Amino acid sequence: MVRKAAQGHRRTIAGLVLAGGLGAGCVYLWAFSPHEPGSIYPPCPTKLFTGFDCPGCGALRMGHDLLRGDLAAAAHDNLFLLVLLPIGVAWGTWFGLQRRRGRRPALPVRSLITLVVIAVVWGVVRNLPGFPLIPGG
């Protein structure tokens, strides 16, 4: 009984630390724009070494724009991640609820394969000449 109580306290503390870190990160991202030239945010390694936008390029700018309430700018920065965000939040909520009930849910392999294929297609399409949704563009 004591072990379960201690384990419950650790989970609560871990959840609070995670929520606090996420909140602090959001405040920081809201306050300091990755759109600014010379911002302190690191560049995308794929963009840096290849010159191509990866499927995740523009994620920081998208997050900043979402926190500022600018949905159009967020869609321009990374439409793929913007669409994926509510799906990920819904799945994460479902996953957490299942874990609380003692179940061990898993993401179906078919879903993972579909996600990878869509990400690869997005990575190719967004690098085509003339594509309008260029992060930071």
C-alpha positions as CSV (number, residue, x, y, z in Angstrom):
1,M,0.0,0.0,0.0
2,V,2.8,2.4,0.9
3,R,4.6,1.6,-2.4
4,K,1.5,2.4,-4.4
5,A,1.1,5.7,-2.6
6,A,4.8,6.6,-3.2
7,Q,4.5,5.6,-6.8
8,G,1.4,7.7,-7.2
9,H,3.2,10.7,-5.7
10,R,6.1,10.2,-8.1
11,R,3.8,10.2,-11.0
12,T,2.0,13.3,-9.8
13,I,5.4,15.1,-9.3
14,A,6.6,13.9,-12.8
15,G,3.4,15.2,-14.3
16,L,3.7,18.6,-12.6
17,V,7.3,18.9,-13.7
18,L,6.4,18.0,-17.3
19,A,3.5,20.5,-17.3
20,G,5.7,23.2,-15.8
21,G,8.4,22.6,-18.3
22,L,5.9,22.6,-21.2
23,G,4.3,25.8,-19.8
24,A,7.7,27.5,-19.5
25,G,8.7,26.5,-23.0
26,C,5.4,27.9,-24.4
27,V,5.9,31.2,-22.5
28,Y,9.5,31.4,-23.9
29,L,8.4,30.6,-27.4
30,W,5.6,33.1,-27.2
31,A,7.9,35.8,-26.0
32,F,10.9,35.3,-28.4
33,S,10.1,35.0,-32.1
34,P,11.9,32.4,-34.2
35,H,10.9,34.6,-37.2
36,E,13.5,37.2,-36.3
37,P,16.8,37.0,-38.1
38,G,19.6,35.9,-35.8
39,S,17.1,34.4,-33.3
40,I,18.6,32.1,-30.6
41,Y,16.7,29.1,-31.9
42,P,18.9,26.5,-33.6
43,P,18.5,26.0,-37.4
44,C,17.1,22.8,-38.8
45,P,20.0,20.4,-39.4
46,T,18.4,19.1,-42.6
47,K,18.0,22.6,-44.0
48,L,21.5,23.6,-42.8
49,F,23.3,20.7,-44.5
50,T,21.1,20.0,-47.5
51,G,19.3,23.2,-48.2
52,F,15.9,21.3,-48.2
53,D,13.0,21.8,-45.9
54,C,12.3,18.7,-43.9
55,P,8.7,17.7,-42.9
56,G,9.3,19.4,-39.5
57,C,10.8,22.7,-40.8
58,G,8.9,25.6,-39.5
59,A,7.6,23.9,-36.4
60,L,9.0,26.5,-34.0
61,R,7.6,29.3,-36.1
62,M,4.3,27.5,-36.3
63,G,4.2,27.1,-32.5
64,H,5.0,30.8,-32.0
65,D,2.3,31.8,-34.4
66,L,-0.2,29.5,-32.7
67,L,0.6,30.9,-29.3
68,R,0.0,34.4,-30.8
69,G,-3.3,33.3,-32.3
70,D,-2.2,33.6,-35.9
71,L,-3.6,30.5,-37.5
72,A,-2.9,31.6,-41.1
73,A,0.8,32.2,-40.4
74,A,1.0,28.8,-38.5
75,A,-0.5,27.1,-41.6
76,H,2.0,28.8,-43.8
77,D,4.9,27.7,-41.6
78,N,4.0,24.0,-41.4
79,L,0.6,22.8,-42.5
80,F,1.5,19.2,-42.0
81,L,2.3,19.6,-38.3
82,L,-0.7,22.0,-37.8
83,V,-3.0,19.2,-39.0
84,L,-1.2,16.6,-37.0
85,L,-1.2,18.6,-33.8
86,P,-4.9,18.0,-32.8
87,I,-4.7,14.4,-33.8
88,G,-1.6,13.9,-31.7
89,V,-3.2,15.6,-28.7
90,A,-6.3,13.4,-29.0
91,W,-4.2,10.3,-29.3
92,G,-2.0,11.4,-26.4
93,T,-5.1,12.0,-24.2
94,W,-6.6,8.6,-25.1
95,F,-3.2,6.9,-24.5
96,G,-3.0,8.6,-21.1
97,L,-6.5,7.6,-20.1
98,Q,-5.8,4.0,-21.2
99,R,-2.6,3.9,-19.1
100,R,-4.5,5.2,-16.1
101,R,-6.9,2.3,-16.5
102,G,-4.0,-0.2,-16.4
103,R,-4.1,-0.9,-20.2
104,R,-1.1,-0.9,-22.5
105,P,-2.3,0.7,-25.7
106,A,-0.1,0.8,-28.8
107,L,-0.3,2.8,-32.0
108,P,-1.1,0.4,-34.8
109,V,1.8,-0.3,-37.2
110,R,-0.5,0.7,-40.1
111,S,-0.9,4.1,-38.6
112,L,2.8,4.6,-38.2
113,I,3.5,3.5,-41.8
114,T,0.8,5.9,-43.0
115,L,2.3,8.8,-41.0
116,V,5.8,8.1,-42.3
117,V,4.5,8.0,-45.9
118,I,2.6,11.2,-45.5
119,A,5.6,12.9,-43.9
120,V,7.9,11.8,-46.8
121,V,5.3,13.0,-49.4
122,W,5.0,16.4,-47.5
123,G,8.8,16.6,-47.4
124,V,9.0,16.2,-51.2
125,V,6.1,18.4,-52.1
126,R,7.1,21.3,-49.9
127,N,10.5,21.4,-51.7
128,L,9.0,21.6,-55.2
129,P,9.7,24.9,-57.0
130,G,6.9,27.4,-56.6
131,F,5.3,25.7,-53.6
132,P,3.6,28.5,-51.7
133,L,3.9,27.2,-48.1
134,I,7.6,27.8,-47.4
135,P,8.5,28.1,-43.7
136,G,9.6,31.6,-42.9
137,G,8.9,32.7,-46.5
